């Protein structure tokens, strides 16, 4: 999320802005919406997914999320066929918060052996080695990887071209950087509508420069083999 300050009845309140970015069947990126929210949770994410469905999103093949509470459950409730991938970059970043500075480089290197493995079998062997090496010192980090492994490892079922797209939420992070550029020197917004207008206009301007996903023809052919008619229906 992005965080902003908004004036409400003479008081300053915080607003969290959540964005949803989609890639369609022709490889085009598009912001499907943004939402201002004071707090998150399963109920909020369920309303977001239902809104997207009402607005015409018929299917989601793969969703990459950053571990937000209740998000996976909301996705699979509204779009039960969707594969959900937890962002590996967020997992690594969050893990290193609980690692001593003197060990961070070594731990990060061992985590990379897990997510950079060529197959899920090799990744699970590296996860086991990671557990044996760091369990005594960083039990909470090991537990987090094991508890989240089901959605952290989703991308291993796909070929490299698709893995590069879905293993992280970097596309959203890039959008956030563009939004921060135009808002970093602003104080509190006069109201929610003023904030929404700035976000909308910035996204509209930035999206004009977005190209299609690199090597999309190859990626599309692989998706077509994996998902069959689910992908073909998206072109109709």
N, C-alpha and C positions, 0 to 999 in steps of 0.2 A: 504494500500500500504506500501511497504518498500521503503526507500529513500537512494540513494547512490550518490556519487560524481564521475564524469567521466571527464577525460581530453579530450578536443576537441579543436584542433588547438591552443594549448598552454593555453587555458582557462579552468577553472573548471566549469562544468555545473551539475545541479541536474537531477537525473533520478528517476522517480517513477516506481516501479516494482509491477505489479498486477498479482496475481495468481488465477487460477481457479481449484478447486479440485472437483472431482466427485466421487460418490459412485455408482457402477454398480449393475446389477441385482443379483450378487452373494455376495454382501456386501463388495466388495473390494474397497479401496480408491485409487485414482490415480490422480496425477496432470495432468490436461488436457493441460496446457500450462501456460506460463508467458509472460508478455508483458512489454516492456520498453516504457514509455510515459512521455512526459513533462506536459501534462494536460489531464483531463478526460472530458467526456461529452457524450451526447446521440450518436453522430456520432462515437466516438471511441468504445463505447460498442456495437453498432450495427455491426461494423466491426469485433469485437471479436466473437460475437454470430454467425455471418455468416461464419467466419472462422471455428468455431467448427462444424457447420453443414456441411460445405464442406469437412471437415476431417472425417466425418462419424457419428457424434452425431445425431441420428435420432429423439430423443425425450428426454425431461427433464420433469420428473414428478413434482418435487418440487425444487425450487431454493431459497436458503437463501443468502441474500445480506446485506451489511452493510449501506444501505441508500445512496450509491453513486449516484450522479445526473445522471439521464437518464438511469440507469441500468434496472429498472423495465420495462420501455417502450421498451428498446431494446430486452429484453427477450421475452416479450409477442408479439412483432412484428415478431420475427423469430420462436418462439415456442409458438403459441397462446394458447395452452392447459395447459401451465405450471402454477402451483400455486406459487406465489412469497411471501416469508416471509422475512420481515425486521428483522435483528438481534436485539433481545431484549436487549442483553448485551450492544451493541453499543448505543441503545436508552437510556438506563439507564445512561450509562457513559456520553453521551453527555448532558443529562438533568442535571446531577449533576454539570456540569461546570457552570451552571447559578443559582446555589443554594448556599446560604451563608453557610459557614462551620458549623455554629451552628445548622443549620437545615438539613444538609445533611443526617445524620443517620435516622432521622424521615421521611424525604421525600423518601429516598431509601426504607424504610420499607413499606411505603404506595404504592410505585410503585410495590414492590414485591407482594402485595395483588392482584394487577391487573393481572400480568402475571402468577402468581402461582395459580390462581383460577381454580377450577375443570371444569368449563364450561364457554362458552362465555357469557352466560346470567349473571353469577356471576361476570365475569370480567368487563362487562359493568356497573354493579352496583358499583363495586369498582372504576372504572374510573370516574363515576359520583360523588362519594364521594370524590375522589381525587380532582376533579375540584372544588367542593364546599369548600373544606378545604384550597386549595392553590391558587385559582384564583386571589385573591387580591394581594398576595405577589409574586407569580411566574407565572404570566399570560402566559409568553412565553413558559414555560415548559408545562403547561396544553395545550396550543394551539398545540404544537409539537406532543403530544400524541394523541390529537383528529384528527389532520390532517393526521397522519400516521397510524391511527387505522386500516384501512382496511388491510394493509399488516402486521401490528404488530400482528393482531389477526388471521391470516391464520391458525396457528398451532392448534388452538382450535378445528378444525374440525376433527383432527386425534387423535388416541388413544395415551396413554402416551409413549409407546415405540418409536413411530414415532416423537412425540413432542420433545423428548430429543435430537434427531438427528438434527432437523430442526429449533429449536428456536434460535440458535446462530451459528455464524461462527467460533466457537472455533477450529474446525479442521484446518482451514486456519491459525488461530493464532498459533497453535502448530507448523505448518510448518515454519512460520515466525521466531519463536524462534530458530529453528534449523538452519535457514539461518543466523540469527544474530550471532550465536556462531562462525561461520567460517569467518565472515566479520567484526566483531566489532573492531578489531585491525588494520584494513586496512585503508589506506588513500584513495586518489582518484584512481580509476581504470584507466589504460592506455587508454582504449577505451571501447566502448559498448560490443565488442566481448569478452573481458577479463571478464567483469561482467557476461555476459550470460554463459560463460563456467563454472565459479565458481558456479553459481546458478544451472545449469544443473547437474553438477557432485555431488553437495551436495544433490539435490533432489533424484538423482538416488541412492545414498548411503543410504539416510534416508528411502526411500520407501521400501527397502529390509526388514526393520524391522516392517513394518506396517502389522498388522493383520486385519482380517475382523471385521466388526462392531459387537459389543457384542450383543448376543441374536438375530442374524440376521434371524434365521429360523422363529421365531415368528414374527419379523418385516416384513419379506418377505410375510408371509401368510396374514398379515393384508393389506399390499400394494396390494397383488393380488386381494383381495376382493374389495378394493376401486377402483383400476385402471383397473382391468380385463385384456383385451387383450393388452392394452398398455404396461403392464409389461411383459406379456408372450412373446411378440414380441422381447423384449430385450434379451431373452434367446436363440433365434433362431440363 
